[in-house]
């Protein structure tokens, strides 16, 4: 039956494996398995590298955006300071004109 055939195939493969080992060789299908395992390890490694690269890219983008936000905040603060200084200067000019008028009116 099916199981008897399967058992015979397993015995045959196992005896072939023992023959290869006795000759100091590696069974060809084991080399294929190793190649497949190595390919899987490489694929996993590449996937991990890509994941890490994506994380690094995301972090760099976040830092760039934060830097831009800080720059905009600083520019807004500087604009506010300039505006206040201009207002103070205008107020001083007004006060000086008023004082000059007061002196002239004495």
SVG drawing of the C-alpha trace seen along z (x, -y; Angstrom):
<svg xmlns="http://www.w3.org/2000/svg" viewBox="-2 -129 37 131">
<polyline fill="none" stroke="black" stroke-width="0.4" points="0.0,0.0 0.8,-3.6 2.5,-3.6 4.6,-0.6 5.8,-2.4 6.5,-5.5 8.5,-3.4 10.5,-1.8 11.3,-5.3 12.4,-6.5 14.6,-3.5 16.1,-3.9 16.8,-7.6 18.3,-6.9 20.6,-4.2 21.7,-6.5 22.4,-9.1 24.5,-6.7 26.3,-5.7 27.1,-9.3 28.3,-9.9 30.4,-6.7 32.2,-8.2 32.7,-11.4 30.3,-13.2 27.2,-15.2 23.9,-14.0 22.9,-16.3 19.5,-16.9 21.1,-18.0 23.1,-20.6 19.8,-21.8 18.2,-22.0 21.2,-23.9 21.1,-26.3 17.3,-26.8 18.0,-27.4 20.8,-29.9 18.5,-31.7 15.8,-31.9 18.4,-33.3 19.6,-35.8 16.0,-36.8 15.2,-37.3 18.4,-39.3 17.5,-41.5 14.0,-42.0 15.5,-43.0 17.9,-45.4 15.0,-46.9 13.0,-47.2 15.8,-49.0 16.4,-51.2 12.7,-52.1 12.8,-52.9 15.9,-55.0 14.3,-56.9 11.1,-57.5 13.2,-58.8 15.2,-61.0 12.0,-62.4 10.5,-63.0 13.7,-64.8 13.7,-66.9 10.1,-67.8 10.8,-68.7 13.8,-70.8 11.6,-72.7 8.9,-73.3 11.6,-74.7 12.9,-76.9 9.4,-78.2 8.8,-78.8 12.1,-80.7 11.3,-82.8 7.9,-83.6 9.5,-84.7 12.0,-86.8 9.2,-88.4 7.3,-89.2 10.4,-90.7 11.1,-92.8 7.5,-94.0 7.7,-95.0 11.0,-96.8 9.5,-98.7 6.4,-99.6 8.7,-100.8 10.8,-102.8 7.7,-104.5 6.4,-105.2 9.8,-106.8 9.6,-109.0 6.1,-110.0 7.2,-110.9 10.1,-112.8 7.9,-114.8 5.4,-115.5 8.3,-116.6 9.6,-118.9 6.1,-120.4 5.9,-120.9 9.2,-122.7 8.2,-124.9 5.0,-125.8 6.7,-126.9"/>
</svg>
